[in-house]
Amino acid sequence: MSTAEIIKELPKLSEADRRATREVLLGIANEDPEVALCNQTALEGAMMLEQMESEDAGDKIPVKSGSRILGWQPRSGPRCF
């Protein structure tokens, strides 16, 4: 099967099958040390940005879906330092 044929079939997959395919492709890509380093660096940058946004939010906490921040909501209860 050619690359073009594989790509043509991807939209026909269920979301679960696309997710599984993505995980396999990412796993293969991460076998390359340069790709793994790039992914790790991007993850660390995203985590740093999330921390900075959290600090800027003050009395608000993030509303998340998985690892994504969808918005901010007021913190309920006392703040712990």
MODELLER restraints for C-alpha pairs under 7 A, 6 or more apart:
rsr = mdl.restraints
at = mdl.atoms
rsr.add(forms.Gaussian(group=physical.xy_distance, feature=features.Distance(at['CA:29:A'], at['CA:35:A']), mean=6.37, stdev=0.5))
rsr.add(forms.Gaussian(group=physical.xy_distance, feature=features.Distance(at['CA:30:A'], at['CA:36:A']), mean=4.63, stdev=0.5))
rsr.add(forms.Gaussian(group=physical.xy_distance, feature=features.Distance(at['CA:54:A'], at['CA:61:A']), mean=6.90, stdev=0.5))
rsr.add(forms.Gaussian(group=physical.xy_distance, feature=features.Distance(at['CA:59:A'], at['CA:74:A']), mean=6.16, stdev=0.5))
rsr.add(forms.Gaussian(group=physical.xy_distance, feature=features.Distance(at['CA:59:A'], at['CA:75:A']), mean=5.62, stdev=0.5))
rsr.add(forms.Gaussian(group=physical.xy_distance, feature=features.Distance(at['CA:60:A'], at['CA:72:A']), mean=5.88, stdev=0.5))
rsr.add(forms.Gaussian(group=physical.xy_distance, feature=features.Distance(at['CA:60:A'], at['CA:73:A']), mean=5.26, stdev=0.5))
rsr.add(forms.Gaussian(group=physical.xy_distance, feature=features.Distance(at['CA:60:A'], at['CA:74:A']), mean=4.38, stdev=0.5))
rsr.add(forms.Gaussian(group=physical.xy_distance, feature=features.Distance(at['CA:60:A'], at['CA:75:A']), mean=4.97, stdev=0.5))
rsr.add(forms.Gaussian(group=physical.xy_distance, feature=features.Distance(at['CA:61:A'], at['CA:72:A']), mean=5.52, stdev=0.5))
rsr.add(forms.Gaussian(group=physical.xy_distance, feature=features.Distance(at['CA:61:A'], at['CA:73:A']), mean=5.54, stdev=0.5))
rsr.add(forms.Gaussian(group=physical.xy_distance, feature=features.Distance(at['CA:61:A'], at['CA:74:A']), mean=6.30, stdev=0.5))
rsr.add(forms.Gaussian(group=physical.xy_distance, feature=features.Distance(at['CA:61:A'], at['CA:75:A']), mean=5.73, stdev=0.5))
rsr.add(forms.Gaussian(group=physical.xy_distance, feature=features.Distance(at['CA:62:A'], at['CA:69:A']), mean=6.02, stdev=0.5))
rsr.add(forms.Gaussian(group=physical.xy_distance, feature=features.Distance(at['CA:62:A'], at['CA:71:A']), mean=5.87, stdev=0.5))
rsr.add(forms.Gaussian(group=physical.xy_distance, feature=features.Distance(at['CA:62:A'], at['CA:72:A']), mean=4.53, stdev=0.5))
rsr.add(forms.Gaussian(group=physical.xy_distance, feature=features.Distance(at['CA:62:A'], at['CA:73:A']), mean=6.42, stdev=0.5))
rsr.add(forms.Gaussian(group=physical.xy_distance, feature=features.Distance(at['CA:63:A'], at['CA:69:A']), mean=5.75, stdev=0.5))
rsr.add(forms.Gaussian(group=physical.xy_distance, feature=features.Distance(at['CA:63:A'], at['CA:70:A']), mean=5.52, stdev=0.5))
rsr.add(forms.Gaussian(group=physical.xy_distance, feature=features.Distance(at['CA:63:A'], at['CA:71:A']), mean=5.23, stdev=0.5))
rsr.add(forms.Gaussian(group=physical.xy_distance, feature=features.Distance(at['CA:63:A'], at['CA:72:A']), mean=5.47, stdev=0.5))
rsr.add(forms.Gaussian(group=physical.xy_distance, feature=features.Distance(at['CA:63:A'], at['CA:73:A']), mean=6.67, stdev=0.5))
rsr.add(forms.Gaussian(group=physical.xy_distance, feature=features.Distance(at['CA:64:A'], at['CA:70:A']), mean=5.48, stdev=0.5))
